[in-house]
Amino acid sequence: MASAFKLEITDDGIALLTFDNPAQKVNTLSAPVFVELSQIVSDLENRTDIRGLILQSGKPGQFIAGADLGELSALSSATAEQIAEGVQRGHHLFDRISRLPFFTVAVIDGHCMGGGTELVLAMDQRLLSDNGKAGIALPEVKIGIIPGWGGTQRLPRLIGVHHAISMITTGATVSGADAVAQGLVFDIVPTAQLISEARRLIESAQNDTTWKQARERRQQPLGMSADQVAFTFSIAEGFVRSKTGSQYPAPLMALRAIRDGINLPLSDGLKVEQQISREIMQSSTAANLISVFFKGNTVDRDPGIDLRAHPPREVARVGVLGAGLMGAGIATAHARRGIPAAMVDTDAGRIAAGLKAAAKVVEGRIAIGRATTEELVSMMALLSTSTSHQIFSDSDVIIEAVPENEELKTKIYGQLAQVMRPDAILASNTSTISITRMAKAAPAADRFVGMHFFSPVDRMALVEVIRGEKTSDETVATTVALAKRIGKTPIVIKDCPGFLVNRLLMPYMAEAVLMLTEGAPMDLIDKAATRFGMPVGPIALHDMVGIDVSCFAGEVLVAAYSDRAVPSQMLRELVNSGRLGKKTGSGFRRYVGPKGKPAPDPDFDPILKKLQTSVRPFTEEEITDRLFLTMLLEAIRALEEGIVNDPAHVDMAMILGTGFPPHRGGLLGWSDNVGAATIVERAAKYETLGLRFKPPAMLTQMATAGKSFFPRSR
């Protein structure tokens, strides 16, 4: 490969090492990069004409993005020997860098991630640019592994145990004043002055031996007492478990590496880290989370259409029809990203409530230090409001976010046609209604598209971009580009009842209610789902989203997929009784106190008794099978129909849209881990319950051929 490094020695004996891999947009640490860097270090180790080393990136605004993605992907199928070799390679090289016979400085202009962070931790000092994008992180736990090239040992010796635990177990980025205060970097410096300030540090080190003493100190045990260790790490473990449960071992393994290594000499602590790193890298959870990371990349890179033939149009202004929970959230999402948004509703009271909801989003972020008052003022300045559609006359895209009523929506489209620009795009935030059918009432069917946001909009990343039969390529490309511009993850979906997420989620929720009527306790149903890894159980989810919403969506899908979907008399009974879930204080459970905590509700018992068809014991295994097999088999049918183009789209849609557990590898990734043949076997046990458990042809063919949706992981 072409050289990734350039080494220059100045007349005054300072080595400037520039990392700039011409084959990549960002610098990453790969095996060839390690080989080249090792050769350079060998040269530096033996030179006597160098007084200091400065490491910089040759890519403006970007330092080191971490490990090479291709090699990271290979971890999921690597042998124990290959993993050990990769871990040892980084340890050996970074240890040599830490022992170079002169002062070393890294100048960080941009993101410094993962292995890049572990590299600069091996150096004597770090400077951070003030460009606003510069930050340092060890995000390995997010993909199921731990910092494996010295991070768990060098970081606590540099910034202290408490800060190191927080940074490593959360994967959070540290930047700006926090990085300086913690001692992670020496100072924040204007980008143009990074090299001159690094040179000044090297000059200062010539007549000051404190840097050598600091090196020696970082080689020693931290010296915490047994009581300090017990207290610190028991508190940390409790916090980590409260955030991850027992499903994600990496943060706990990282905590173990820190605990078991910090009171040893650094050389022994690094051995502890290597052992634990090898152990976690061979786990199925790591393989699954790494696979999800790459599925996310697949989705992020997908423009939804061939942009060479159909580039997206520029969007300067957006209109949002509806100032309710969704409408206000959508308008806020655009204004926060600097896009002027006009919000319309029927009266001043609704608009005032929408503006209040918009402000609340940023105020919440201000309260936790993630936004400023200036950002709130800027965002609110980009929001305009009216009770007249005329304000939409200069909008490039108008997003309709009125209640889920097809008659209401299509009536409004006729009104919008009177004010919209001839080239404007009209998008509907519908969650269930056919885009193809509603397009008949839209001003122009080719410029009509579904843009389904998820609630709450400020927290949910997924946007389903639904393509009707006549939606143009340019409309799809523009909608996808707009969603990405506001920080969302768009997935293009062919129009069908329920689209993708609701089409797969509703069978799971319907099956839960069906088992309830067959005698399964609701707590056991919810417990089975949360043990599998879902954020909440399906019964609780009914109450959270609103039983009227679930009932309506379920009836749409029953009508569309009548051969296999099961109608729910229970949901209709609850709606008729006014029990709509948490929003009315009662549904399957009742909700009490100022925070609306769920509690058993004796008033629900007569409704259940009236509709219960049997009372029999259920095992957790049966509940889990019935919940997730219905979801999986429907996903495979959607793939067969070409509703999405890539299995990765299914997995990321369910992870982002429903909280499907990433540690399972996604819905189809879970199927691969279990095996197609085993899934067919398990589904066969329930085929007497209906066609919803009949394996699709795609699955049976995969079972016969021993194939999977994704390349096999261990």
C-alpha positions in Angstrom: 0.0 0.0 0.0 1.0 3.6 -0.4 2.8 5.1 2.6 0.4 6.2 5.4 3.0 8.2 7.3 5.4 11.0 6.5 8.3 11.6 8.9 10.1 15.0 8.8 13.1 16.0 11.0 13.5 19.7 11.5 16.8 21.4 11.8 16.3 21.8 15.5 15.8 18.1 16.0 12.0 17.8 16.2 10.4 14.9 14.5 7.0 15.7 12.8 5.1 12.5 12.1 2.0 13.0 9.9 -0.6 10.2 9.6 -2.4 10.6 6.3 -3.5 7.3 4.6 -4.1 8.2 1.0 -6.3 5.2 0.5 -8.9 6.2 3.1 -11.0 9.3 3.8 -10.2 8.8 7.5 -7.2 7.5 9.2 -7.6 4.0 10.7 -5.3 1.6 12.4 -4.9 -1.5 10.2 -2.3 -4.3 10.1 -0.3 -2.6 7.3 -0.5 0.7 9.2 1.0 -1.0 12.2 3.8 -2.5 10.2 4.7 0.9 8.8 4.4 2.7 12.1 6.5 -0.1 13.7 9.3 0.5 11.2 9.2 4.3 11.9 9.4 3.6 15.6 12.4 1.4 15.1 14.1 4.2 13.3 13.2 6.7 16.1 14.3 4.4 18.9 17.9 4.4 17.5 18.3 8.1 16.6 20.3 10.5 18.8 19.5 13.6 16.9 15.9 14.0 17.9 14.7 16.1 20.9 10.9 15.4 20.6 8.2 13.9 18.5 4.9 15.5 17.3 2.2 13.3 15.9 -0.5 14.9 13.7 -3.1 13.9 11.2 -2.8 15.0 7.6 -6.6 15.0 7.3 -8.0 18.4 8.3 -10.6 18.1 11.1 -10.0 14.4 11.6 -7.4 12.6 13.7 -7.7 8.8 14.0 -11.1 7.1 13.7 -9.9 3.9 15.5 -9.4 0.4 14.1 -9.7 -0.5 10.5 -13.4 -1.4 9.8 -12.5 -4.4 7.6 -10.3 -5.9 10.3 -12.9 -5.0 12.9 -15.5 -6.9 10.9 -13.2 -9.9 10.7 -13.2 -10.1 14.5 -16.6 -11.8 14.5 -15.1 -14.9 12.8 -11.5 -14.7 13.9 -9.8 -17.5 15.7 -8.5 -17.2 19.2 -5.0 -17.1 17.9 -5.8 -14.3 15.4 -7.5 -12.3 18.2 -4.5 -12.7 20.5 -2.1 -11.7 17.7 -4.2 -8.5 17.0 -4.3 -7.6 20.7 -0.6 -8.2 21.2 0.3 -6.2 18.1 -1.2 -3.0 19.5 0.2 -3.5 23.0 3.7 -4.1 21.8 3.8 -1.1 19.5 2.2 1.3 21.9 4.5 0.2 24.7 7.5 1.0 22.4 6.1 4.4 21.7 5.6 5.1 25.4 9.4 4.4 25.9 10.8 6.6 23.1 13.9 8.4 24.5 12.4 11.9 24.0 9.3 13.9 24.8 6.2 13.0 22.6 3.1 15.1 21.8 0.0 14.3 19.9 -1.9 17.2 18.3 -5.5 16.3 17.9 -7.6 18.2 15.4 -10.9 16.3 15.1 -12.2 13.0 16.5 -9.7 10.7 18.2 -11.4 7.3 18.7 -10.7 3.8 20.0 -7.2 2.7 19.0 -6.3 6.2 18.1 -7.0 7.2 21.7 -4.9 4.3 23.0 -2.1 5.5 20.8 -2.1 9.0 22.1 -2.4 7.7 25.7 1.0 6.1 25.2 2.5 9.5 24.5 3.7 12.1 27.0 1.2 14.8 26.2 -1.8 15.7 24.1 -3.1 19.0 22.7 -6.7 19.4 21.4 -7.9 21.9 18.8 -10.6 24.3 19.4 -12.5 23.6 16.2 -15.6 22.3 18.1 -15.5 18.9 16.5 -12.4 17.6 18.3 -12.9 15.0 21.0 -11.4 11.9 22.5 -13.3 8.6 23.2 -12.9 4.9 23.9 -16.2 3.7 22.4 -15.3 0.0 22.2 -18.1 -1.1 24.7 -20.7 0.1 22.2 -19.7 -2.8 19.9 -19.3 -5.3 22.6 -15.6 -5.3 23.2 -13.2 -3.3 25.5 -10.3 -1.0 24.9 -7.7 -3.7 24.1 -4.5 -1.8 23.3 -3.8 -0.4 26.8 -6.8 1.9 27.3 -8.1 0.3 30.5 -4.7 0.7 32.2 -3.2 3.9 30.8 -6.4 6.0 31.1 -7.0 5.6 34.9 -3.3 6.2 35.5 -3.6 9.5 33.6 -7.0 11.0 34.6 -8.0 9.0 37.7 -10.1 5.9 38.2 -13.5 7.7 38.4 -13.2 9.6 35.2 -11.7 6.6 33.4 -14.5 4.3 34.5 -17.1 6.8 33.2 -15.3 7.3 29.9 -14.7 3.6 29.3 -17.9 2.0 30.4 -20.1 4.5 28.6 -17.9 5.1 25.5 -18.6 8.8 25.8 -16.6 11.4 24.0 -14.7 13.9 26.2 -13.9 17.3 24.6 -13.1 20.9 25.4 -12.8 22.1 28.9 -13.7 18.7 30.4 -10.7 17.1 28.6 -8.4 19.8 30.1 -9.9 19.6 33.6 -9.5 15.8 33.7 -5.9 15.9 32.5 -6.7 14.1 29.3 -5.1 16.9 27.3 -2.7 19.6 28.3 -4.6 22.4 26.6 -7.1 23.5 24.0 -5.3 25.4 21.2 -6.5 27.1 18.0 -5.9 24.7 15.1 -3.4 27.0 13.4 -1.3 27.0 16.6 -1.2 23.3 17.4 2.2 22.6 16.0 3.8 25.7 17.5 2.3 24.9 20.9 3.6 21.3 20.6 7.0 22.6 19.8 6.9 24.9 22.9 6.1 21.8 25.1 9.0 20.0 23.6 11.3 23.0 24.3 10.1 23.2 27.9 10.8 19.5 28.3 14.5 19.9 27.4 15.4 21.5 30.8 12.7 19.9 32.9 12.7 16.2 33.8 9.2 16.1 35.3 8.0 14.4 32.1 10.3 11.5 32.8 9.1 11.3 36.3 5.5 11.3 35.0 6.4 8.4 32.7 7.8 6.4 35.6 4.8 7.2 37.8 2.4 5.9 35.1 4.3 2.6 35.1 3.5 2.0 38.8 0.4 0.6 40.6 -2.1 3.3 41.5 -2.0 2.1 45.1 -5.6 2.2 46.0 -6.5 0.4 49.3 -8.6 -2.7 49.4 -11.5 -0.7 50.8 -11.2 2.0 48.2 -11.2 -0.6 45.4 -14.2 -2.4 46.9 -16.2 0.7 47.4 -15.4 2.4 44.0 -16.0 -0.7 41.9 -19.1 -1.9 43.7 -20.7 1.5 43.1 -19.5 1.5 39.5 -20.8 -2.0 38.9 -24.2 -1.2 40.3 -24.4 1.8 38.0 -23.3 -0.2 34.9 -25.8 -3.0 35.7 -28.6 -0.5 36.1 -27.9 0.8 32.5 -27.1 -2.5 30.8 -28.7 -5.3 32.7 -27.1 -8.6 32.2 -27.3 -8.5 28.4 -24.2 -6.4 27.6 -21.1 -7.9 29.2 -18.5 -5.5 27.7 -18.9 -2.6 30.2 -18.6 -5.0 33.1 -15.6 -6.7 31.6 -14.0 -3.3 31.0 -14.7 -2.5 34.7 -13.1 -5.8 35.7 -10.0 -5.0 33.6 -9.6 -1.7 35.3 -10.2 -3.1 38.8 -7.8 -6.0 38.4 -5.0 -4.1 36.7 -4.7 -0.7 38.3 -3.0 -1.9 41.5 -0.4 -3.8 39.5 2.6 -2.4 37.7 1.5 -1.2 34.3 3.2 -4.1 32.5 1.2 -6.6 34.6 -2.0 -4.5 34.3 -1.6 -4.6 30.5 -1.5 -8.4 30.7 -4.7 -8.4 32.6 -6.3 -6.3 29.9 -5.0 -8.5 27.1 -6.5 -11.6 28.7 -9.9 -10.0 29.3 -9.9 -8.4 25.8 -9.3 -11.8 24.2 -12.1 -13.3 26.3 -14.7 -10.7 25.3 -13.7 -10.6 21.6 -14.6 -14.3 21.4 -18.1 -13.8 22.8 -21.3 -14.0 20.7 -22.4 -10.7 22.0 -19.3 -9.0 20.6 -19.9 -10.7 17.3 -23.5 -9.6 17.2 -22.8 -6.0 18.2 -20.0 -5.7 15.6 -22.4 -7.0 13.0 -25.0 -4.4 14.0 -22.3 -1.7 13.7 -21.7 -2.7 10.1 -25.4 -3.0 9.4 -25.8 0.6 10.6 -23.0 1.6 8.2 -24.8 -0.1 5.4 -28.0 1.8 6.1 -26.1 5.1 6.7 -24.5 4.8 3.3 -27.7 4.0 1.4 -29.0 7.1 -0.4 -32.2 5.2 -1.2 -31.8 5.7 -4.9 -29.1 6.1 -7.6 -28.0 9.6 -6.9 -26.0 9.8 -10.2 -29.3 9.7 -12.1 -31.5 11.3 -9.5 -29.7 13.8 -7.3 -31.7 15.2 -4.4 -33.1 18.7 -4.6 -32.0 21.4 -2.2 -34.4 22.0 0.6 -34.3 25.5 2.1 -37.6 25.7 4.0 -39.9 23.1 5.4 -43.6 23.3 6.4 -45.2 21.1 9.0 -49.0 20.7 9.2 -50.0 20.0 12.8 -48.6 21.3 16.0 -49.3 18.3 18.1 -46.8 15.9 19.7 -45.5 14.6 16.3 -45.8 17.9 14.4 -44.0 20.0 17.0 -41.3 17.3 17.2 -40.8 17.2 13.4 -40.7 21.0 13.2 -38.2 21.2 16.1 -36.0 18.5 14.5 -35.6 20.7 11.4 -35.1 24.0 13.2 -32.5 22.5 15.5 -30.5 21.7 12.4 -30.8 25.2 11.0 -33.6 24.6 8.6 -36.4 27.2 8.8 -39.7 25.4 9.6 -43.3 26.8 9.4 -45.8 25.1 11.7 -49.5 25.3 11.1 -52.5 24.3 13.2 -56.2 25.2 13.5 -56.0 27.6 16.4 -53.6 29.7 18.5 -53.8 27.4 21.5 -52.6 24.4 19.6 -49.7 26.4 18.1 -48.7 27.8 21.6 -48.7 24.2 22.9 -46.5 23.2 19.9 -44.0 26.0 20.5 -43.9 25.1 24.2 -43.1 21.4 23.3 -40.4 22.6 20.9 -38.7 24.7 23.5 -39.0 21.9 26.1 -36.8 19.6 23.9 -33.9 22.0 24.0 -34.5 23.1 27.6 -34.2 19.5 28.6 -30.8 19.3 26.8 -29.7 22.6 28.5 -30.5 21.1 31.9 -28.0 18.2 31.3 -25.3 20.4 29.7 -25.8 19.3 26.1 -27.2 22.5 24.7 -27.0 26.2 25.4 -29.5 29.0 25.8 -28.1 30.5 22.6 -29.0 27.3 20.7 -32.6 27.5 22.1 -32.9 31.1 20.9 -31.5 30.2 17.5 -33.9 27.3 17.2 -37.0 29.2 18.2 -36.0 32.0 15.7 -36.2 29.4 12.9 -39.8 28.4 13.8 -42.6 30.4 12.3 -46.3 29.6 12.9 -49.7 30.4 11.5 -53.3 29.2 11.3 -53.3 29.6 7.6 -51.9 27.2 5.0 -50.6 30.3 3.0 -47.4 30.2 5.1 -46.4 27.1 3.1 -46.3 28.9 -0.2 -42.5 29.0 -0.1 -41.8 25.6 1.4 -39.8 23.1 -0.5 -41.2 20.2 1.5 -44.4 20.1 3.5 -44.8 17.3 6.1 -48.4 16.5 7.1 -48.6 15.4 10.7 -52.4 15.4 11.5 -54.2 12.6 13.2 -54.2 9.1 11.6 -57.5 9.6 9.7 -57.4 9.0 6.0 -60.5 11.1 5.2 -59.0 14.1 7.1 -55.6 13.8 5.5 -56.9 13.5 1.9 -59.3 16.4 2.5 -56.4 18.6 3.6 -54.3 17.6 0.6 -56.9 19.3 -1.6 -56.6 22.5 0.5 -52.8 22.4 0.3 -52.9 22.1 -3.5 -54.1 25.7 -3.5 -51.0 27.1 -1.8 -48.1 24.7 -2.5 -45.5 25.5 -5.0 -45.8 23.4 -8.2 -42.5 21.6 -7.5 -42.9 21.2 -3.7 -42.9 17.7 -2.1 -45.8 16.6 0.1 -44.9 14.0 2.8 -47.2 12.3 5.2 -46.2 11.2 8.6 -48.7 8.4 8.5 -47.8 5.2 10.3 -50.3 2.8 8.6 -52.2 4.4 5.7 -51.4 3.5 2.2 -49.2 6.1 0.4 -50.3 4.8 -3.0 -53.9 5.2 -2.1 -53.6 8.7 -0.6 -51.5 9.8 -3.5 -54.7 10.0 -5.6 -55.8 13.0 -3.5 -52.3 14.6 -3.4 -51.5 17.6 -5.6 -48.9 15.5 -7.5 -48.6 11.7 -7.0 -44.9 11.7 -8.1 -44.1 14.3 -5.4 -46.0 12.5 -2.6 -44.1 10.3 -0.2 -44.4 8.8 3.3 -42.1 10.2 6.0 -42.9 8.3 9.1 -41.2 9.6 12.2 -41.3 7.8 15.5 -42.2 9.2 18.9 -40.6 10.9 20.6 -39.1 12.6 17.5 -36.2 14.1 19.4 -35.0 10.7 20.6 -36.0 8.3 17.9 -33.5 8.1 15.0 -35.5 6.1 12.5 -37.5 7.6 9.7 -39.4 5.3 7.3 -39.4 6.8 3.8 -42.4 5.1 2.2 -42.4 5.0 -1.6 -45.8 4.9 -3.3 -46.3 3.3 -6.7 -45.9 6.8 -8.4 -43.4 8.4 -6.1 -40.5 9.7 -8.2 -36.9 8.8 -7.7 -36.1 12.5 -7.1 -38.7 12.7 -4.4 -37.3 9.7 -2.6 -33.7 11.0 -2.9 -34.7 14.4 -1.6 -36.6 13.0 1.3 -33.8 10.6 2.3 -31.3 13.5 2.1 -33.5 15.7 4.2 -33.9 13.0 6.9 -30.1 12.6 7.1 -29.6 16.3 7.2 -31.7 16.5 10.5 -29.7 13.6 12.0 -32.1 10.8 11.3 -31.6 7.4 9.9 -33.9 7.0 6.9 -34.8 3.6 5.4 -36.7 3.4 2.1 -39.7 1.1 2.2 -42.0 0.0 -0.5 -45.6 0.9 0.3 -47.6 -1.9 2.1 -50.0 -2.0 5.0 -48.1 -1.3 8.2 -45.0 -0.4 6.2 -42.1 -2.2 7.9 -41.8 -1.5 11.6 -45.5 -1.7 12.4 -46.0 -4.6 10.1 -43.5 -6.6 12.1 -44.3 -5.2 15.6 -48.1 -5.6 15.5 -48.1 -9.4 15.2 -45.8 -9.5 18.3 -48.2 -7.3 20.2 -51.2 -9.2 19.0 -49.7 -12.5 20.0 -49.1 -11.1 23.5 -52.8 -10.3 23.9 -53.8 -13.6 22.4 -51.7 -15.5 25.0 -53.2 -13.4 27.7 -56.7 -14.6 26.7 -55.3 -18.2 26.7 -54.2 -17.9 30.4 -50.7 -16.5 30.3 -50.2 -13.9 33.1 -49.4 -10.5 31.7 -46.4 -10.1 34.0 -44.9 -13.3 32.7 -45.5 -12.2 29.1 -43.8 -8.9 29.7 -41.0 -10.5 31.6 -40.2 -13.0 28.8 -39.9 -10.1 26.4 -37.7 -8.0 28.6 -35.5 -11.0 29.4 -35.0 -11.5 25.7 -33.8 -7.9 25.6 -36.8 -5.7 24.6 -36.9 -2.4 26.4 -40.5 -3.0 27.6 -42.9 -5.9 27.3 -45.7 -6.0 24.7 -48.5 -5.6 27.2 -46.8 -2.5 28.7 -46.2 -1.3 25.2 -49.9 -1.4 24.4 -50.6 0.9 27.3 -47.7 3.2 26.4 -48.6 3.8 22.8 -52.3 3.9 23.5 -54.7 1.0 23.1 -56.8 3.0 20.6 -53.7 3.4 18.5 -52.8 -0.3 18.8 -56.4 -1.3 18.0 -56.6 0.9 14.9 -53.2 -0.3 13.6 -54.1 -3.9 14.3 -57.4 -3.7 12.5 -55.6 -2.2 9.4 -53.2 -5.2 9.4 -55.9 -7.7 10.0 -57.8 -6.5 7.0 -54.6 -6.5 4.9 -53.2 -9.9 6.0 -56.5 -11.7 6.8 -55.0 -15.1 6.1 -52.7 -14.9 9.1 -53.4 -11.8 11.3 -55.5 -12.4 14.3 -58.2 -9.9 15.2 -58.3 -8.7 18.9 -61.6 -8.5 20.6 -59.7 -7.6 23.7 -58.3 -4.3 22.3 -61.7 -3.3 21.0 -63.3 -4.0 24.3 -60.8 -1.9 26.1 -61.3 1.0 23.7 -65.1 0.8 24.1 -64.6 0.9 27.9 -62.5 4.1 27.7 -59.4 2.2 28.9 -56.8 3.6 26.4 -53.7 3.0 28.4 -51.4 5.2 30.3 -52.8 8.4 28.8 -56.2 7.7 30.5 -54.8 6.2 33.6 -55.9 2.6 32.9 -55.6 0.0 30.2 -54.3 -3.5 30.9 -52.9 -2.0 34.1 -53.7 1.1 36.0 -51.3 4.0 36.3 -50.9 5.7 39.7 -49.0 8.6 41.2 -47.5 11.7 39.6 -45.2 9.6 37.5 -47.9 7.2 36.4 -46.4 4.0 37.7 -48.1 0.8 36.5 -50.0 -1.3 39.0 -52.4 -4.3 38.8 -55.9 -3.2 38.1 -58.8 -5.3 39.6 -61.2 -3.5 37.2 -59.5 -5.2 34.3 -60.2 -8.7 35.6 -63.8 -8.8 34.6 -62.9 -7.8 31.0 -60.2 -10.6 30.9 -62.5 -13.2 32.4 -65.2 -12.4 29.8 -62.8 -12.9 26.9 -60.5 -15.6 28.3 -60.7 -18.8 26.3 -58.7 -21.0 28.6 -56.4 -21.1 31.7 -53.3 -23.2 31.3 -49.7 -23.0 32.3 -47.2 -21.2 30.0 -43.5 -21.6 29.9 -41.2 -18.6 29.3 -39.9 -20.5 26.3 -43.3 -20.8 24.7 -44.0 -17.1 25.3 -40.7 -16.1 23.8 -41.1 -18.3 20.8 -44.6 -17.1 20.0 -43.7 -13.4 20.4 -40.6 -13.4 18.3 -41.3 -16.1 15.8 -44.4 -14.2 14.6 -42.2 -11.0 14.2 -39.4 -12.9 12.4 -41.6 -14.8 10.0 -43.4 -11.6 9.0 -40.0 -10.0 8.4 -39.0 -12.7 6.0 -42.3 -12.3 4.2 -41.6 -8.6 3.8 -38.2 -9.5 2.4 -39.7 -11.9 -0.1 -42.0 -9.1 -1.3 -39.2 -6.7 -1.7 -40.5 -4.2 0.9 -36.9 -3.4 1.7 -33.8 -4.2 -0.4 -31.4 -5.5 2.2 -31.8 -7.7 5.3 -29.7 -5.1 7.1 -32.5 -2.6 6.6 -34.9 -4.9 8.5 -32.5 -5.3 11.4 -31.7 -1.6 11.8 -35.3 -0.6 11.4 -36.3 -2.9 14.3 -33.4 -1.9 16.5 -34.0 1.8 15.9 -37.8 1.7 15.7 -38.7 -0.8 18.4 -35.6 -1.3 20.6 -35.1 -4.8 19.4 -32.0 -5.9 21.3 -28.8 -5.2 19.4 -26.9 -7.9 21.4 -29.0 -10.4 19.5 -27.6 -9.1 16.2 -30.9 -7.7 15.0 -34.1 -9.7 14.2 -32.6 -11.5 11.2 -29.2 -11.7 12.9 -31.0 -13.6 15.7 -32.4 -16.0 13.1 -28.9 -16.6 11.8 -27.6 -17.3 15.3 -30.3 -19.8 16.0 -30.1 -21.2 12.5 -32.8 -21.4 9.8 -33.4 -25.1 10.3 -33.9 -24.6 14.0 -36.3 -21.7 13.4 -38.3 -23.9 11.0 -38.4 -26.6 13.7 -39.5 -24.2 16.4 -42.2 -22.7 14.2 -43.6 -26.1 13.4 -44.6 -26.6 17.0 -47.1 -23.7 16.7 -48.4 -24.2 13.1 -51.7 -25.5 14.4 -52.3 -22.0 15.8 -52.6 -20.5 12.3 -50.7 -19.5 9.1 -48.8 -16.8 11.0 -46.4 -19.6 12.1 -46.0 -21.2 8.7 -42.4 -20.6 7.6 -42.1 -18.6 4.3 -40.5 -20.3 1.3 -37.4 -18.2 1.7 -36.8 -19.6 5.2 -37.4 -23.2 4.3 -35.0 -22.9 1.3 -32.3 -21.4 3.6 -32.8 -24.2 6.1 -32.4 -26.8 3.4 -29.3 -25.2 1.9 -27.8 -24.2 5.3 -27.7 -20.5 4.3 -28.1 -17.4 6.4 -29.1 -13.8 5.9 -25.6 -12.5 6.7 -22.1 -14.0 6.4 -21.7 -16.5 9.1 -20.3 -15.4 12.4 -19.0 -17.7 15.0 
